[in-house]
């Protein structure tokens, strides 16, 4: 089993980095760091760090909350945090120590 970190980033589909969504940009940044364990989860409603409600509605799905889960070794997460910090994106995150591995064939 390997030891590393789980980085959880909280954003929303409406948030942009340049011409693309923050989620797409985060995925590209993670891939560029060599991280391959990334999952994006989309929520129906959520409160941001300022207490503002973001929700998916029938007519406007662009403001739905999104969570990006990234699992990698400490060095890759450290490097990714530097890249994300320099991006100008306002992101709330959590980082937890984890053990990880693969099961099955």
Backbone torsions as a table, in degrees:
resi	resn	phi	psi	omega
1	UNK	NA	141.1	179.4
2	UNK	-98.0	153.2	175.9
3	UNK	-108.7	144.1	179.7
4	UNK	-170.7	-148.1	-179.2
5	UNK	-132.8	151.4	166.6
6	UNK	-107.9	119.0	176.5
7	UNK	-101.4	124.2	179.1
8	UNK	-115.3	118.3	-178.6
9	UNK	-108.7	135.0	-178.7
10	UNK	-111.0	125.1	-179.7
11	UNK	-148.2	-160.6	175.9
12	UNK	-148.1	155.6	-176.7
13	UNK	-60.7	-28.7	-177.9
14	UNK	-73.5	-24.3	-177.4
15	UNK	-67.0	136.4	-175.8
16	UNK	-120.4	152.3	168.3
17	UNK	-128.4	103.1	-173.6
18	UNK	67.6	-128.5	-177.6
19	UNK	-93.4	-1.2	-177.6
20	UNK	-119.6	165.8	179.6
21	UNK	-66.9	153.4	177.0
22	UNK	-59.9	-37.6	179.5
23	UNK	-60.9	-48.7	179.2
24	UNK	-61.6	-41.1	-179.6
25	UNK	-65.3	-41.6	177.9
26	UNK	-61.8	-43.3	178.0
27	UNK	-59.6	-43.1	178.2
28	UNK	-65.4	-41.6	179.2
29	UNK	-64.0	-41.5	178.2
30	UNK	-63.7	-45.0	179.0
31	UNK	-61.5	-39.9	179.0
32	UNK	-64.1	-27.4	177.4
33	UNK	-84.0	-1.7	-179.2
34	UNK	86.5	10.0	179.2
35	UNK	-81.1	131.4	179.7
36	UNK	-119.2	-7.4	179.8
37	UNK	-97.3	82.1	-177.9
38	UNK	-131.6	134.6	175.6
39	UNK	-132.4	137.7	176.9
40	UNK	-109.7	128.0	177.0
41	UNK	-117.0	135.5	178.2
42	UNK	-110.9	136.5	-178.6
43	UNK	-106.3	170.4	178.4
44	UNK	-90.4	-40.3	178.9
45	UNK	-145.9	153.3	175.1
46	UNK	-167.7	157.1	174.1
47	UNK	-102.6	135.4	177.9
48	UNK	-85.1	-177.3	-177.0
49	UNK	-63.5	-17.0	179.4
50	UNK	-100.7	4.0	178.9
51	UNK	84.6	8.0	179.8
52	UNK	-82.4	134.8	178.6
53	UNK	-79.0	131.2	172.6
54	UNK	-120.7	132.7	-174.8
55	UNK	-147.3	150.5	172.8
56	UNK	-87.5	126.0	177.6
57	UNK	-120.1	160.6	-177.9
58	UNK	-54.7	-41.7	-175.1
59	UNK	-90.1	-16.3	-177.5
60	UNK	-144.2	95.7	179.2
61	UNK	-88.5	-1.5	-174.1
62	UNK	-70.1	-20.3	-176.0
63	UNK	-98.6	14.0	-178.9
64	UNK	-68.4	142.3	178.1
65	UNK	-69.7	150.5	178.4
66	UNK	-137.7	144.0	177.1
67	UNK	-122.2	131.2	176.5
68	UNK	-111.6	116.9	179.0
69	UNK	-100.9	127.4	-178.1
70	UNK	-129.4	127.8	176.4
71	UNK	-120.7	127.5	-179.8
72	UNK	-163.1	177.2	176.4
73	UNK	-70.9	163.7	-174.4
74	UNK	-57.3	-42.1	-177.3
75	UNK	-63.3	-41.6	-179.9
76	UNK	-67.2	-40.0	178.4
77	UNK	-67.2	-41.9	177.0
78	UNK	-57.5	-47.3	-179.3
79	UNK	-64.8	-40.1	179.3
80	UNK	-65.5	-39.5	177.3
81	UNK	-62.0	-37.5	176.4
82	UNK	-63.2	-46.4	179.1
83	UNK	-61.3	-46.6	179.9
84	UNK	-64.2	-39.6	179.4
85	UNK	-63.7	-33.9	-179.8
86	UNK	-83.4	-6.8	-173.2
87	UNK	-74.9	-23.4	-174.6
88	UNK	88.3	-6.9	176.5
89	UNK	-71.9	138.8	173.5
90	UNK	-91.3	110.6	-176.6
91	UNK	-130.7	136.9	169.0
92	UNK	-94.1	140.7	-179.6
93	UNK	-144.4	159.3	168.3
94	UNK	-126.9	152.4	177.9
95	UNK	-135.1	129.0	-178.9
96	UNK	-131.1	144.4	173.7
97	UNK	-73.5	135.3	179.3
98	UNK	-140.3	158.2	166.3
99	UNK	-108.0	141.4	-177.8
100	UNK	-144.8	161.3	-179.8
101	UNK	-172.4	-168.4	179.9
102	UNK	-124.0	148.2	177.5
103	UNK	-119.3	153.1	175.9
104	UNK	80.4	-170.1	-174.3
105	UNK	-85.6	NA	NA
